[in-house]
Amino acid sequence: MNELLHLYGGGPDDCDAARRLAQKKIAELDEKIRDLQCMRASLTEFASTCALPRADRHCPMLQTLHTDEGTP
């Protein structure tokens, strides 16, 4: 944001630079949104197993944690 404020009051070159900065920030935000949507989808899938009867439950989160600790 400070970069944009620094460009305030300039001519066309500053407008072009401001547009490039804004487009870069939009791309960064789009990437973060995609990452968050993937995380949300994974958590939704994980949470859906909790509604199953206990004998049918399979918790991928706990299994991953268990496996990551070196215990298959």
N, CA, C and O atoms as a Tripos MOL2 file, in Angstrom:
@<TRIPOS>MOLECULE
protein
  288   287    72     0     0
PROTEIN
NO_CHARGES

@<TRIPOS>ATOM
      1 N           0.8260   -1.1870    0.0000 N.3       1 MET1
      2 CA          0.0000    0.0000    0.0000 C.3       1 MET1
      3 C           0.8700    1.2510    0.0000 C.2       1 MET1
      4 O           0.5420    2.2340   -0.6640 O.2       1 MET1
      5 N           1.9690    1.2210    0.7350 N.am      2 ASN2
      6 CA          2.8670    2.3730    0.7590 C.3       2 ASN2
      7 C           3.4310    2.6540   -0.6220 C.2       2 ASN2
      8 O           3.6590    3.8060   -0.9920 O.2       2 ASN2
      9 N           3.6560    1.5760   -1.3880 N.am      3 GLU3
     10 CA          4.1730    1.7530   -2.7420 C.3       3 GLU3
     11 C           3.1840    2.5510   -3.5930 C.2       3 GLU3
     12 O           3.5800    3.4130   -4.3780 O.2       3 GLU3
     13 N           1.8920    2.2540   -3.4260 N.am      4 LEU4
     14 CA          0.8670    2.9790   -4.1810 C.3       4 LEU4
     15 C           0.8120    4.4430   -3.7650 C.2       4 LEU4
     16 O           0.6880    5.3290   -4.6100 O.2       4 LEU4
     17 N           0.9030    4.6960   -2.4700 N.am      5 LEU5
     18 CA          0.8710    6.0740   -1.9820 C.3       5 LEU5
     19 C           2.0610    6.8680   -2.5090 C.2       5 LEU5
     20 O           1.9510    8.0590   -2.7990 O.2       5 LEU5
     21 N           3.1890    6.1930   -2.6260 N.am      6 HIS6
     22 CA          4.3940    6.8430   -3.1430 C.3       6 HIS6
     23 C           4.1950    7.2800   -4.5930 C.2       6 HIS6
     24 O           4.7790    8.2740   -5.0260 O.2       6 HIS6
     25 N           3.3840    6.5520   -5.3380 N.am      7 LEU7
     26 CA          3.1490    6.8530   -6.7450 C.3       7 LEU7
     27 C           2.1110    7.9580   -6.9510 C.2       7 LEU7
     28 O           1.9910    8.4950   -8.0530 O.2       7 LEU7
     29 N           1.3640    8.2990   -5.9060 N.am      8 TYR8
     30 CA          0.3020    9.3010   -6.0130 C.3       8 TYR8
     31 C           0.8810   10.6300   -6.5000 C.2       8 TYR8
     32 O           1.9420   11.0680   -6.0540 O.2       8 TYR8
     33 N           0.1670   11.2450   -7.4110 N.am      9 GLY9
     34 CA          0.5810   12.5580   -7.8820 C.3       9 GLY9
     35 C           1.4910   12.5150   -9.0900 C.2       9 GLY9
     36 O           1.8900   13.5600   -9.6040 O.2       9 GLY9
     37 N           1.8230   11.3210   -9.5480 N.am     10 GLY10
     38 CA          2.7040   11.2100  -10.7090 C.3      10 GLY10
     39 C           1.9100   11.2340  -11.9990 C.2      10 GLY10
     40 O           0.6950   11.4310  -12.0070 O.2      10 GLY10
     41 N           2.6080   11.0350  -13.0520 N.am     11 GLY11
     42 CA          1.9770   11.0480  -14.3640 C.3      11 GLY11
     43 C           1.5930    9.6550  -14.8210 C.2      11 GLY11
     44 O           1.4030    8.7510  -14.0080 O.2      11 GLY11
     45 N           1.4800    9.4930  -16.1310 N.am     12 PRO12
     46 CA          1.0580    8.2090  -16.7090 C.3      12 PRO12
     47 C           1.9600    7.0430  -16.3140 C.2      12 PRO12
     48 O           1.4840    5.9230  -16.1280 O.2      12 PRO12
     49 N           3.2560    7.3020  -16.1860 N.am     13 ASP13
     50 CA          4.1590    6.2150  -15.7920 C.3      13 ASP13
     51 C           3.8070    5.6920  -14.3980 C.2      13 ASP13
     52 O           3.8390    4.4890  -14.1400 O.2      13 ASP13
     53 N           3.4710    6.6290  -13.5090 N.am     14 ASP14
     54 CA          3.0800    6.2200  -12.1620 C.3      14 ASP14
     55 C           1.7560    5.4530  -12.1860 C.2      14 ASP14
     56 O           1.5640    4.5240  -11.4020 O.2      14 ASP14
     57 N           0.8540    5.8330  -13.0730 N.am     15 CYS15
     58 CA         -0.4190    5.1090  -13.1980 C.3      15 CYS15
     59 C          -0.1780    3.6800  -13.6730 C.2      15 CYS15
     60 O          -0.8080    2.7410  -13.1870 O.2      15 CYS15
     61 N           0.7340    3.5270  -14.6220 N.am     16 ASP16
     62 CA          1.0760    2.1910  -15.1100 C.3      16 ASP16
     63 C           1.6940    1.3480  -13.9990 C.2      16 ASP16
     64 O           1.3780    0.1680  -13.8500 O.2      16 ASP16
     65 N           2.5740    1.9660  -13.2260 N.am     17 ALA17
     66 CA          3.2120    1.2600  -12.1160 C.3      17 ALA17
     67 C           2.1730    0.8740  -11.0670 C.2      17 ALA17
     68 O           2.2220   -0.2250  -10.5150 O.2      17 ALA17
     69 N           1.2420    1.7720  -10.7930 N.am     18 ALA18
     70 CA          0.1840    1.4800   -9.8210 C.3      18 ALA18
     71 C          -0.6840    0.3250  -10.3040 C.2      18 ALA18
     72 O          -1.0630   -0.5410   -9.5160 O.2      18 ALA18
     73 N          -1.0000    0.3120  -11.6000 N.am     19 ARG19
     74 CA         -1.8070   -0.7750  -12.1620 C.3      19 ARG19
     75 C          -1.0630   -2.1040  -12.0340 C.2      19 ARG19
     76 O          -1.6610   -3.1170  -11.6720 O.2      19 ARG19
     77 N           0.2350   -2.1030  -12.3290 N.am     20 ARG20
     78 CA          1.0240   -3.3350  -12.2130 C.3      20 ARG20
     79 C           1.0530   -3.8270  -10.7630 C.2      20 ARG20
     80 O           0.9190   -5.0240  -10.5090 O.2      20 ARG20
     81 N           1.2260   -2.9130   -9.8270 N.am     21 LEU21
     82 CA          1.2220   -3.2940   -8.4080 C.3      21 LEU21
     83 C          -0.1300   -3.8780   -8.0080 C.2      21 LEU21
     84 O          -0.1980   -4.8850   -7.3030 O.2      21 LEU21
     85 N          -1.2020   -3.2360   -8.4640 N.am     22 ALA22
     86 CA         -2.5450   -3.7270   -8.1380 C.3      22 ALA22
     87 C          -2.7820   -5.1000   -8.7520 C.2      22 ALA22
     88 O          -3.3600   -5.9720   -8.1020 O.2      22 ALA22
     89 N          -2.3480   -5.3070   -9.9880 N.am     23 GLN23
     90 CA         -2.5250   -6.5980  -10.6410 C.3      23 GLN23
     91 C          -1.7210   -7.6920   -9.9360 C.2      23 GLN23
     92 O          -2.1760   -8.8290   -9.8060 O.2      23 GLN23
     93 N          -0.5260   -7.3320   -9.4870 N.am     24 LYS24
     94 CA          0.3030   -8.2930   -8.7320 C.3      24 LYS24
     95 C          -0.3960   -8.6830   -7.4350 C.2      24 LYS24
     96 O          -0.4400   -9.8590   -7.0750 O.2      24 LYS24
     97 N          -0.9350   -7.7010   -6.7460 N.am     25 LYS25
     98 CA         -1.6280   -7.9670   -5.4790 C.3      25 LYS25
     99 C          -2.8700   -8.8240   -5.7210 C.2      25 LYS25
    100 O          -3.1600   -9.7260   -4.9350 O.2      25 LYS25
    101 N          -3.6020   -8.5530   -6.7950 N.am     26 ILE26
    102 CA         -4.7830   -9.3520   -7.1330 C.3      26 ILE26
    103 C          -4.3790  -10.8010   -7.3630 C.2      26 ILE26
    104 O          -5.0550  -11.7140   -6.8870 O.2      26 ILE26
    105 N          -3.2870  -11.0250   -8.0850 N.am     27 ALA27
    106 CA         -2.8050  -12.3870   -8.3440 C.3      27 ALA27
    107 C          -2.4320  -13.0800   -7.0350 C.2      27 ALA27
    108 O          -2.7320  -14.2600   -6.8520 O.2      27 ALA27
    109 N          -1.7830  -12.3580   -6.1260 N.am     28 GLU28
    110 CA         -1.4230  -12.9280   -4.8250 C.3      28 GLU28
    111 C          -2.6750  -13.2960   -4.0360 C.2      28 GLU28
    112 O          -2.7370  -14.3630   -3.4250 O.2      28 GLU28
    113 N          -3.6680  -12.4180   -4.0490 N.am     29 LEU29
    114 CA         -4.9130  -12.6980   -3.3380 C.3      29 LEU29
    115 C          -5.6460  -13.8800   -3.9540 C.2      29 LEU29
    116 O          -6.1970  -14.7130   -3.2330 O.2      29 LEU29
    117 N          -5.6580  -13.9610   -5.2860 N.am     30 ASP30
    118 CA         -6.3000  -15.0970   -5.9510 C.3      30 ASP30
    119 C          -5.6490  -16.4150   -5.5370 C.2      30 ASP30
    120 O          -6.3380  -17.4100   -5.3160 O.2      30 ASP30
    121 N          -4.3180  -16.4190   -5.4330 N.am     31 GLU31
    122 CA         -3.6050  -17.6280   -5.0130 C.3      31 GLU31
    123 C          -3.9770  -18.0000   -3.5730 C.2      31 GLU31
    124 O          -4.2160  -19.1690   -3.2680 O.2      31 GLU31
    125 N          -4.0210  -17.0080   -2.7040 N.am     32 LYS32
    126 CA         -4.3970  -17.2700   -1.3120 C.3      32 LYS32
    127 C          -5.8260  -17.8050   -1.2190 C.2      32 LYS32
    128 O          -6.1060  -18.7150   -0.4400 O.2      32 LYS32
    129 N          -6.7210  -17.2350   -2.0170 N.am     33 ILE33
    130 CA         -8.1190  -17.6890   -2.0280 C.3      33 ILE33
    131 C          -8.1850  -19.1390   -2.4770 C.2      33 ILE33
    132 O          -8.8980  -19.9390   -1.8720 O.2      33 ILE33
    133 N          -7.4460  -19.4950   -3.5380 N.am     34 ARG34
    134 CA         -7.4310  -20.8890   -4.0130 C.3      34 ARG34
    135 C          -6.9220  -21.8170   -2.9210 C.2      34 ARG34
    136 O          -7.4930  -22.8820   -2.6850 O.2      34 ARG34
    137 N          -5.8370  -21.4080   -2.2530 N.am     35 ASP35
    138 CA         -5.2850  -22.2280   -1.1710 C.3      35 ASP35
    139 C          -6.2980  -22.4070   -0.0460 C.2      35 ASP35
    140 O          -6.4720  -23.5130    0.4660 O.2      35 ASP35
    141 N          -6.9630  -21.3280    0.3380 N.am     36 LEU36
    142 CA         -7.9640  -21.4090    1.4030 C.3      36 LEU36
    143 C          -9.1530  -22.2750    0.9920 C.2      36 LEU36
    144 O          -9.6940  -23.0110    1.8170 O.2      36 LEU36
    145 N          -9.5640  -22.1950   -0.2720 N.am     37 GLN37
    146 CA        -10.6700  -23.0200   -0.7430 C.3      37 GLN37
    147 C         -10.2940  -24.5020   -0.7150 C.2      37 GLN37
    148 O         -11.1270  -25.3430   -0.3760 O.2      37 GLN37
    149 N          -9.0560  -24.8270   -1.0650 N.am     38 CYS38
    150 CA         -8.5860  -26.2140   -0.9940 C.3      38 CYS38
    151 C          -8.5640  -26.6960    0.4550 C.2      38 CYS38
    152 O          -8.9850  -27.8140    0.7520 O.2      38 CYS38
    153 N          -8.0740  -25.8500    1.3450 N.am     39 MET39
    154 CA         -8.0430  -26.2140    2.7610 C.3      39 MET39
    155 C          -9.4570  -26.4340    3.2830 C.2      39 MET39
    156 O          -9.7030  -27.3780    4.0340 O.2      39 MET39
    157 N         -10.3820  -25.5700    2.8910 N.am     40 ARG40
    158 CA        -11.7740  -25.6880    3.3330 C.3      40 ARG40
    159 C         -12.3910  -26.9860    2.8270 C.2      40 ARG40
    160 O         -13.0790  -27.6840    3.5730 O.2      40 ARG40
    161 N         -12.1450  -27.3080    1.5680 N.am     41 ALA41
    162 CA        -12.6850  -28.5400    0.9930 C.3      41 ALA41
    163 C         -12.1430  -29.7610    1.7260 C.2      41 ALA41
    164 O         -12.8850  -30.7050    1.9990 O.2      41 ALA41
    165 N         -10.8580  -29.7440    2.0430 N.am     42 SER42
    166 CA        -10.2570  -30.8630    2.7730 C.3      42 SER42
    167 C         -10.8680  -30.9980    4.1590 C.2      42 SER42
    168 O         -11.2110  -32.1000    4.5850 O.2      42 SER42
    169 N         -11.0020  -29.8920    4.8560 N.am     43 LEU43
    170 CA        -11.5830  -29.9370    6.2020 C.3      43 LEU43
    171 C         -13.0410  -30.3700    6.1670 C.2      43 LEU43
    172 O         -13.4940  -31.0910    7.0560 O.2      43 LEU43
    173 N         -13.7790  -29.9400    5.1530 N.am     44 THR44
    174 CA        -15.1770  -30.3580    5.0090 C.3      44 THR44
    175 C         -15.2520  -31.8630    4.8020 C.2      44 THR44
    176 O         -16.1000  -32.5350    5.3890 O.2      44 THR44
    177 N         -14.3650  -32.3870    3.9680 N.am     45 GLU45
    178 CA        -14.3340  -33.8390    3.7360 C.3      45 GLU45
    179 C         -13.9780  -34.5790    5.0190 C.2      45 GLU45
    180 O         -14.6010  -35.5860    5.3570 O.2      45 GLU45
    181 N         -12.9840  -34.0820    5.7220 N.am     46 PHE46
    182 CA        -12.5860  -34.7160    6.9810 C.3      46 PHE46
    183 C         -13.7390  -34.7200    7.9780 C.2      46 PHE46
    184 O         -14.0230  -35.7410    8.6040 O.2      46 PHE46
    185 N         -14.3980  -33.5770    8.1200 N.am     47 ALA47
    186 CA        -15.4800  -33.4420    9.1010 C.3      47 ALA47
    187 C         -16.6810  -34.3080    8.7400 C.2      47 ALA47
    188 O         -17.4200  -34.7380    9.6260 O.2      47 ALA47
    189 N         -16.8830  -34.5700    7.4500 N.am     48 SER48
    190 CA        -18.0520  -35.3660    7.0500 C.3      48 SER48
    191 C         -17.9770  -36.7940    7.5660 C.2      48 SER48
    192 O         -19.0120  -37.4390    7.7320 O.2      48 SER48
    193 N         -16.7870  -37.2990    7.8220 N.am     49 THR49
    194 CA        -16.6640  -38.6670    8.3350 C.3      49 THR49
    195 C         -17.1460  -38.7670    9.7760 C.2      49 THR49
    196 O         -17.4590  -39.8600   10.2470 O.2      49 THR49
    197 N         -17.2090  -37.6560   10.4700 N.am     50 CYS50
    198 CA        -17.6260  -37.6750   11.8780 C.3      50 CYS50
    199 C         -19.1040  -38.0420   12.0270 C.2      50 CYS50
    200 O         -19.5200  -38.4830   13.0980 O.2      50 CYS50
    201 N         -19.8920  -37.8700   10.9810 N.am     51 ALA51
    202 CA        -21.3200  -38.1720   11.0400 C.3      51 ALA51
    203 C         -21.6030  -39.6610   10.8360 C.2      51 ALA51
    204 O         -22.7250  -40.1160   11.0590 O.2      51 ALA51
    205 N         -20.6040  -40.4080   10.4210 N.am     52 LEU52
    206 CA        -20.7960  -41.8440   10.1920 C.3      52 LEU52
    207 C         -20.8680  -42.5980   11.5200 C.2      52 LEU52
    208 O         -20.3720  -42.1070   12.5340 O.2      52 LEU52
    209 N         -21.4780  -43.7840   11.5250 N.am     53 PRO53
    210 CA        -21.4510  -44.5980   12.7390 C.3      53 PRO53
    211 C         -19.9930  -44.8740   13.1420 C.2      53 PRO53
    212 O         -19.1100  -44.9680   12.2890 O.2      53 PRO53
    213 N         -19.7640  -44.9990   14.4250 N.am     54 ARG54
    214 CA        -18.4110  -45.1440   14.9450 C.3      54 ARG54
    215 C         -17.6190  -46.2450   14.2270 C.2      54 ARG54
    216 O         -16.4380  -46.0580   13.9350 O.2      54 ARG54
    217 N         -18.2370  -47.3620   13.9460 N.am     55 ALA55
    218 CA        -17.5390  -48.4750   13.2880 C.3      55 ALA55
    219 C         -17.1160  -48.1290   11.8570 C.2      55 ALA55
    220 O         -16.1710  -48.7140   11.3280 O.2      55 ALA55
    221 N         -17.8060  -47.1930   11.2450 N.am     56 ASP56
    222 CA        -17.5150  -46.8320    9.8600 C.3      56 ASP56
    223 C         -16.6440  -45.5850    9.7310 C.2      56 ASP56
    224 O         -16.2880  -45.1830    8.6230 O.2      56 ASP56
    225 N         -16.3080  -44.9850   10.8500 N.am     57 ARG57
    226 CA        -15.5330  -43.7430   10.8080 C.3      57 ARG57
    227 C         -14.0940  -44.0080   10.4050 C.2      57 ARG57
    228 O         -13.4770  -45.0030   10.7850 O.2      57 ARG57
    229 N         -13.6080  -43.0970    9.6400 N.am     58 HIS58
    230 CA        -12.2120  -43.1260    9.2070 C.3      58 HIS58
    231 C         -11.7720  -41.6670    9.1840 C.2      58 HIS58
    232 O         -12.1890  -40.9060    8.3120 O.2      58 HIS58
    233 N         -10.9540  -41.2850   10.1160 N.am     59 CYS59
    234 CA        -10.5510  -39.8790   10.2090 C.3      59 CYS59
    235 C          -9.1970  -39.6830    9.5260 C.2      59 CYS59
    236 O          -8.1590  -40.0380   10.0850 O.2      59 CYS59
    237 N          -9.2090  -39.1250    8.3340 N.am     60 PRO60
    238 CA         -7.9510  -38.9080    7.6110 C.3      60 PRO60
    239 C          -6.9770  -38.0040    8.3620 C.2      60 PRO60
    240 O          -5.7640  -38.1890    8.2640 O.2      60 PRO60
    241 N          -7.4950  -37.0280    9.1110 N.am     61 MET61
    242 CA         -6.5980  -36.1350    9.8550 C.3      61 MET61
    243 C          -5.8220  -36.9120   10.9120 C.2      61 MET61
    244 O          -4.6020  -36.7880   11.0200 O.2      61 MET61
    245 N          -6.5370  -37.7070   11.6830 N.am     62 LEU62
    246 CA         -5.8660  -38.4700   12.7360 C.3      62 LEU62
    247 C          -4.9370  -39.5230   12.1440 C.2      62 LEU62
    248 O          -3.8530  -39.7610   12.6750 O.2      62 LEU62
    249 N          -5.3500  -40.1490   11.0580 N.am     63 GLN63
    250 CA         -4.5070  -41.1400   10.4110 C.3      63 GLN63
    251 C          -3.2210  -40.4870    9.8960 C.2      63 GLN63
    252 O          -2.1420  -41.0630   10.0280 O.2      63 GLN63
    253 N          -3.3260  -39.3000    9.3150 N.am     64 THR64
    254 CA         -2.1470  -38.5900    8.8230 C.3      64 THR64
    255 C          -1.2210  -38.2260    9.9670 C.2      64 THR64
    256 O          -0.0050  -38.3880    9.8610 O.2      64 THR64
    257 N          -1.7800  -37.7400   11.0470 N.am     65 LEU65
    258 CA         -0.9560  -37.4090   12.2090 C.3      65 LEU65
    259 C          -0.2810  -38.6640   12.7540 C.2      65 LEU65
    260 O           0.8960  -38.6420   13.1140 O.2      65 LEU65
    261 N          -1.0200  -39.7280   12.8100 N.am     66 HIS66
    262 CA         -0.4880  -40.9920   13.3210 C.3      66 HIS66
    263 C           0.6610  -41.4700   12.4210 C.2      66 HIS66
    264 O           1.7020  -41.8900   12.9260 O.2      66 HIS66
    265 N           0.4840  -41.4130   11.1120 N.am     67 THR67
    266 CA          1.4810  -41.8490   10.1610 C.3      67 THR67
    267 C           2.6900  -40.9260   10.1840 C.2      67 THR67
    268 O           3.8280  -41.3900   10.1050 O.2      67 THR67
    269 N           2.4560  -39.6350   10.2890 N.am     68 ASP68
    270 CA          3.5650  -38.6690   10.3060 C.3      68 ASP68
    271 C           4.4560  -38.8420   11.5160 C.2      68 ASP68
    272 O           5.6310  -38.4790   11.4720 O.2      68 ASP68
    273 N           3.9290  -39.3830   12.5830 N.am     69 GLU69
    274 CA          4.7330  -39.6050   13.7770 C.3      69 GLU69
    275 C           5.5710  -40.8640   13.6590 C.2      69 GLU69
    276 O           6.2800  -41.2350   14.5940 O.2      69 GLU69
    277 N           5.4880  -41.5300   12.4960 N.am     70 GLY70
    278 CA          6.3050  -42.7190   12.2660 C.3      70 GLY70
    279 C           5.6230  -44.0160   12.6020 C.2      70 GLY70
    280 O           6.2560  -45.0710   12.5610 O.2      70 GLY70
    281 N           4.3450  -43.9730   12.9360 N.am     71 THR71
    282 CA          3.6020  -45.1910   13.2580 C.3      71 THR71
    283 C           2.5870  -45.4270   12.1640 C.2      71 THR71
    284 O           1.5890  -44.7100   12.1000 O.2      71 THR71
    285 N           2.8030  -46.4070   11.2980 N.am     72 PRO72
    286 CA          1.8710  -46.6570   10.1950 C.3      72 PRO72
    287 C           0.5310  -47.1870   10.6350 C.2      72 PRO72
    288 O          -0.3390  -47.4360    9.8000 O.2      72 PRO72
@<TRIPOS>BOND
     1     1     2 1
     2     2     3 1
     3     3     4 2
     4     3     5 am
     5     5     6 1
     6     6     7 1
     7     7     8 2
     8     7     9 am
     9     9    10 1
    10    10    11 1
    11    11    12 2
    12    11    13 am
    13    13    14 1
    14    14    15 1
    15    15    16 2
    16    15    17 am
    17    17    18 1
    18    18    19 1
    19    19    20 2
    20    19    21 am
    21    21    22 1
    22    22    23 1
    23    23    24 2
    24    23    25 am
    25    25    26 1
    26    26    27 1
    27    27    28 2
    28    27    29 am
    29    29    30 1
    30    30    31 1
    31    31    32 2
    32    31    33 am
    33    33    34 1
    34    34    35 1
    35    35    36 2
    36    35    37 am
    37    37    38 1
    38    38    39 1
    39    39    40 2
    40    39    41 am
    41    41    42 1
    42    42    43 1
    43    43    44 2
    44    43    45 am
    45    45    46 1
    46    46    47 1
    47    47    48 2
    48    47    49 am
    49    49    50 1
    50    50    51 1
    51    51    52 2
    52    51    53 am
    53    53    54 1
    54    54    55 1
    55    55    56 2
    56    55    57 am
    57    57    58 1
    58    58    59 1
    59    59    60 2
    60    59    61 am
    61    61    62 1
    62    62    63 1
    63    63    64 2
    64    63    65 am
    65    65    66 1
    66    66    67 1
    67    67    68 2
    68    67    69 am
    69    69    70 1
    70    70    71 1
    71    71    72 2
    72    71    73 am
    73    73    74 1
    74    74    75 1
    75    75    76 2
    76    75    77 am
    77    77    78 1
    78    78    79 1
    79    79    80 2
    80    79    81 am
    81    81    82 1
    82    82    83 1
    83    83    84 2
    84    83    85 am
    85    85    86 1
    86    86    87 1
    87    87    88 2
    88    87    89 am
    89    89    90 1
    90    90    91 1
    91    91    92 2
    92    91    93 am
    93    93    94 1
    94    94    95 1
    95    95    96 2
    96    95    97 am
    97    97    98 1
    98    98    99 1
    99    99   100 2
   100    99   101 am
   101   101   102 1
   102   102   103 1
   103   103   104 2
   104   103   105 am
   105   105   106 1
   106   106   107 1
   107   107   108 2
   108   107   109 am
   109   109   110 1
   110   110   111 1
   111   111   112 2
   112   111   113 am
   113   113   114 1
   114   114   115 1
   115   115   116 2
   116   115   117 am
   117   117   118 1
   118   118   119 1
   119   119   120 2
   120   119   121 am
   121   121   122 1
   122   122   123 1
   123   123   124 2
   124   123   125 am
   125   125   126 1
   126   126   127 1
   127   127   128 2
   128   127   129 am
   129   129   130 1
   130   130   131 1
   131   131   132 2
   132   131   133 am
   133   133   134 1
   134   134   135 1
   135   135   136 2
   136   135   137 am
   137   137   138 1
   138   138   139 1
   139   139   140 2
   140   139   141 am
   141   141   142 1
   142   142   143 1
   143   143   144 2
   144   143   145 am
   145   145   146 1
   146   146   147 1
   147   147   148 2
   148   147   149 am
   149   149   150 1
   150   150   151 1
   151   151   152 2
   152   151   153 am
   153   153   154 1
   154   154   155 1
   155   155   156 2
   156   155   157 am
   157   157   158 1
   158   158   159 1
   159   159   160 2
   160   159   161 am
   161   161   162 1
   162   162   163 1
   163   163   164 2
   164   163   165 am
   165   165   166 1
   166   166   167 1
   167   167   168 2
   168   167   169 am
   169   169   170 1
   170   170   171 1
   171   171   172 2
   172   171   173 am
   173   173   174 1
   174   174   175 1
   175   175   176 2
   176   175   177 am
   177   177   178 1
   178   178   179 1
   179   179   180 2
   180   179   181 am
   181   181   182 1
   182   182   183 1
   183   183   184 2
   184   183   185 am
   185   185   186 1
   186   186   187 1
   187   187   188 2
   188   187   189 am
   189   189   190 1
   190   190   191 1
   191   191   192 2
   192   191   193 am
   193   193   194 1
   194   194   195 1
   195   195   196 2
   196   195   197 am
   197   197   198 1
   198   198   199 1
   199   199   200 2
   200   199   201 am
   201   201   202 1
   202   202   203 1
   203   203   204 2
   204   203   205 am
   205   205   206 1
   206   206   207 1
   207   207   208 2
   208   207   209 am
   209   209   210 1
   210   210   211 1
   211   211   212 2
   212   211   213 am
   213   213   214 1
   214   214   215 1
   215   215   216 2
   216   215   217 am
   217   217   218 1
   218   218   219 1
   219   219   220 2
   220   219   221 am
   221   221   222 1
   222   222   223 1
   223   223   224 2
   224   223   225 am
   225   225   226 1
   226   226   227 1
   227   227   228 2
   228   227   229 am
   229   229   230 1
   230   230   231 1
   231   231   232 2
   232   231   233 am
   233   233   234 1
   234   234   235 1
   235   235   236 2
   236   235   237 am
   237   237   238 1
   238   238   239 1
   239   239   240 2
   240   239   241 am
   241   241   242 1
   242   242   243 1
   243   243   244 2
   244   243   245 am
   245   245   246 1
   246   246   247 1
   247   247   248 2
   248   247   249 am
   249   249   250 1
   250   250   251 1
   251   251   252 2
   252   251   253 am
   253   253   254 1
   254   254   255 1
   255   255   256 2
   256   255   257 am
   257   257   258 1
   258   258   259 1
   259   259   260 2
   260   259   261 am
   261   261   262 1
   262   262   263 1
   263   263   264 2
   264   263   265 am
   265   265   266 1
   266   266   267 1
   267   267   268 2
   268   267   269 am
   269   269   270 1
   270   270   271 1
   271   271   272 2
   272   271   273 am
   273   273   274 1
   274   274   275 1
   275   275   276 2
   276   275   277 am
   277   277   278 1
   278   278   279 1
   279   279   280 2
   280   279   281 am
   281   281   282 1
   282   282   283 1
   283   283   284 2
   284   283   285 am
   285   285   286 1
   286   286   287 1
   287   287   288 2
@<TRIPOS>SUBSTRUCTURE
     1 MET1         2 RESIDUE 1 A MET
     2 ASN2         6 RESIDUE 1 A ASN
     3 GLU3        10 RESIDUE 1 A GLU
     4 LEU4        14 RESIDUE 1 A LEU
     5 LEU5        18 RESIDUE 1 A LEU
     6 HIS6        22 RESIDUE 1 A HIS
     7 LEU7        26 RESIDUE 1 A LEU
     8 TYR8        30 RESIDUE 1 A TYR
     9 GLY9        34 RESIDUE 1 A GLY
    10 GLY10       38 RESIDUE 1 A GLY
    11 GLY11       42 RESIDUE 1 A GLY
    12 PRO12       46 RESIDUE 1 A PRO
    13 ASP13       50 RESIDUE 1 A ASP
    14 ASP14       54 RESIDUE 1 A ASP
    15 CYS15       58 RESIDUE 1 A CYS
    16 ASP16       62 RESIDUE 1 A ASP
    17 ALA17       66 RESIDUE 1 A ALA
    18 ALA18       70 RESIDUE 1 A ALA
    19 ARG19       74 RESIDUE 1 A ARG
    20 ARG20       78 RESIDUE 1 A ARG
    21 LEU21       82 RESIDUE 1 A LEU
    22 ALA22       86 RESIDUE 1 A ALA
    23 GLN23       90 RESIDUE 1 A GLN
    24 LYS24       94 RESIDUE 1 A LYS
    25 LYS25       98 RESIDUE 1 A LYS
    26 ILE26      102 RESIDUE 1 A ILE
    27 ALA27      106 RESIDUE 1 A ALA
    28 GLU28      110 RESIDUE 1 A GLU
    29 LEU29      114 RESIDUE 1 A LEU
    30 ASP30      118 RESIDUE 1 A ASP
    31 GLU31      122 RESIDUE 1 A GLU
    32 LYS32      126 RESIDUE 1 A LYS
    33 ILE33      130 RESIDUE 1 A ILE
    34 ARG34      134 RESIDUE 1 A ARG
    35 ASP35      138 RESIDUE 1 A ASP
    36 LEU36      142 RESIDUE 1 A LEU
    37 GLN37      146 RESIDUE 1 A GLN
    38 CYS38      150 RESIDUE 1 A CYS
    39 MET39      154 RESIDUE 1 A MET
    40 ARG40      158 RESIDUE 1 A ARG
    41 ALA41      162 RESIDUE 1 A ALA
    42 SER42      166 RESIDUE 1 A SER
    43 LEU43      170 RESIDUE 1 A LEU
    44 THR44      174 RESIDUE 1 A THR
    45 GLU45      178 RESIDUE 1 A GLU
    46 PHE46      182 RESIDUE 1 A PHE
    47 ALA47      186 RESIDUE 1 A ALA
    48 SER48      190 RESIDUE 1 A SER
    49 THR49      194 RESIDUE 1 A THR
    50 CYS50      198 RESIDUE 1 A CYS
    51 ALA51      202 RESIDUE 1 A ALA
    52 LEU52      206 RESIDUE 1 A LEU
    53 PRO53      210 RESIDUE 1 A PRO
    54 ARG54      214 RESIDUE 1 A ARG
    55 ALA55      218 RESIDUE 1 A ALA
    56 ASP56      222 RESIDUE 1 A ASP
    57 ARG57      226 RESIDUE 1 A ARG
    58 HIS58      230 RESIDUE 1 A HIS
    59 CYS59      234 RESIDUE 1 A CYS
    60 PRO60      238 RESIDUE 1 A PRO
    61 MET61      242 RESIDUE 1 A MET
    62 LEU62      246 RESIDUE 1 A LEU
    63 GLN63      250 RESIDUE 1 A GLN
    64 THR64      254 RESIDUE 1 A THR
    65 LEU65      258 RESIDUE 1 A LEU
    66 HIS66      262 RESIDUE 1 A HIS
    67 THR67      266 RESIDUE 1 A THR
    68 ASP68      270 RESIDUE 1 A ASP
    69 GLU69      274 RESIDUE 1 A GLU
    70 GLY70      278 RESIDUE 1 A GLY
    71 THR71      282 RESIDUE 1 A THR
    72 PRO72      286 RESIDUE 1 A PRO
